[in-house]
Amino acid sequence: MGKHAHDHSLHNHVLHNGSDLIDAARNAMARAGEQWTAMRASVFDALAAFEKPASAYDIAEAVSKLQGRRIAANSVYRILDLFVAANVATRVESANAYLANRHPDCEHDCIFLVCDDCGNTTHIDDDSVTEGVRNAARRAGFKPVRPVIEVRGTCADCA
């Protein structure tokens, strides 16, 4: 599928790109009560530029190059944690990597399809699947907070 793809056939929501994506991210951070600082903007710009899930180290390196000074990965991790909490970024758990959320104004439990060959990650939303996971967890006496569903395999391009 090339870039980070998002299958929005199951939902009718707006996917943001470019300056519109930055505005949507800034607005989501404001709704979460967080400031949109210059450093956070730099981290978000670097994250959004990656076509595949990026690690905090990848992002720190990209920001360091742009700013001409060394940025610590620990600083980037803290910002990424804020982004995830504000729905500005999503975390691909199995890869310990992050993607810019192209629809931060929508709340869904994400399902990631991760290609083991090329690393491309397709993000789909299917609330019936994730609600089934939440219900199964509740039946087991567990209070689900944030289901993370990842399917590892081979994408159509690599198959």
C-alpha positions in Angstrom: 0.0 0.0 0.0 3.0 2.4 -0.1 2.7 5.0 2.7 1.0 4.6 6.0 -2.4 3.8 4.6 -5.7 4.3 6.3 -8.7 2.3 5.3 -11.5 4.7 5.9 -14.2 2.7 4.1 -15.6 1.6 7.4 -15.9 5.2 8.7 -16.7 8.6 7.3 -14.2 10.9 8.8 -11.7 13.4 7.6 -8.1 12.5 7.1 -5.8 15.4 7.5 -2.6 16.2 5.6 0.0 18.9 5.4 -0.8 22.2 7.2 -4.3 20.9 7.9 -2.8 17.9 9.7 -0.7 20.3 11.8 -3.7 22.4 12.7 -5.7 19.3 13.6 -2.8 18.1 15.8 -2.5 21.5 17.5 -6.3 21.6 18.1 -6.2 18.1 19.6 -3.4 19.1 21.9 -5.3 22.1 23.0 -8.4 20.0 23.7 -6.1 17.8 25.9 -5.0 20.9 27.8 -1.5 20.8 26.4 0.6 23.6 24.8 1.8 23.4 21.2 5.4 24.4 21.8 8.1 24.9 19.2 9.8 21.6 20.2 6.5 19.7 20.1 5.8 21.2 16.7 9.3 20.0 15.5 8.7 16.5 16.8 5.3 16.3 15.1 6.7 17.6 11.8 9.4 14.9 11.9 6.9 12.2 12.9 4.5 13.2 10.1 7.3 13.1 7.5 7.9 9.4 8.0 6.1 7.1 5.7 6.5 4.1 8.0 6.3 3.9 11.8 9.2 5.8 13.3 11.0 5.1 16.6 11.8 7.9 19.1 15.4 7.6 18.0 14.5 8.1 14.3 12.5 11.2 15.3 15.2 12.5 17.6 17.8 12.2 14.8 15.5 14.0 12.3 14.8 16.8 14.7 18.5 17.1 15.6 19.5 17.4 11.9 16.9 20.1 11.4 17.8 22.1 14.5 21.5 21.6 14.2 21.8 20.5 17.8 21.5 17.1 19.5 18.0 16.3 20.8 17.8 13.4 23.3 15.5 10.5 22.5 14.2 10.7 26.1 12.8 14.2 25.4 11.2 12.8 22.2 9.7 9.9 24.1 8.0 12.3 26.6 6.5 14.3 23.7 5.4 11.2 21.9 3.6 10.0 25.1 1.8 13.3 25.2 0.9 12.9 21.5 -0.5 9.4 22.1 -2.5 10.6 25.1 -4.0 13.5 23.0 -4.7 11.2 20.0 -2.2 13.1 17.9 -0.1 10.0 17.4 -0.6 6.3 17.6 1.9 3.7 18.8 2.6 0.5 17.0 3.4 -1.6 20.0 5.2 -4.5 18.4 7.6 -2.2 16.6 8.0 0.4 19.5 7.3 3.0 16.9 4.9 5.8 16.2 2.7 7.2 13.4 1.1 10.6 13.1 -2.7 10.2 13.6 -4.3 11.5 10.4 -7.6 11.9 12.1 -6.9 13.2 15.6 -10.5 14.4 16.0 -11.9 10.8 15.9 -11.6 8.4 18.8 -11.2 4.8 17.7 -9.3 1.7 18.9 -6.8 1.3 16.1 -6.1 -1.9 14.3 -2.6 -2.1 12.6 -1.7 -4.4 9.8 2.1 -4.6 9.9 4.0 -6.1 6.9 7.0 -8.2 8.2 8.7 -7.8 4.8 8.6 -4.1 4.0 7.5 -2.6 7.3 4.5 -0.7 5.8 1.7 -0.3 8.3 -1.9 0.0 7.3 -4.2 1.5 10.0 -7.8 0.4 9.9 -10.7 1.3 12.1 -13.4 -1.3 12.7 -15.3 -0.6 15.9 -17.2 -3.9 15.7 -13.9 -5.8 16.0 -12.5 -3.6 18.8 -15.8 -3.6 20.7 -15.8 -7.4 20.5 -12.3 -7.3 22.1 -13.4 -4.8 24.8 -16.5 -7.0 25.6 -14.4 -10.2 25.8 -12.1 -8.4 28.2 -15.0 -7.2 30.3 -16.4 -10.8 30.4 -13.1 -11.9 31.9 -13.4 -9.3 34.6 -10.9 -6.9 33.0 -11.5 -3.2 32.5 -10.1 -2.4 29.0 -8.5 1.1 28.7 -6.9 1.0 25.3 -7.0 -2.1 23.2 -4.1 -2.5 20.8 -4.6 -4.8 17.9 -1.8 -5.6 15.5 -1.8 -8.2 12.8 1.6 -9.2 11.5 1.9 -10.6 8.0 2.6 -9.7 4.4 1.0 -6.7 2.6 -0.5 -7.0 -0.9 2.6 -5.4 -2.5 5.0 -8.0 -0.9 2.7 -11.0 -1.3 
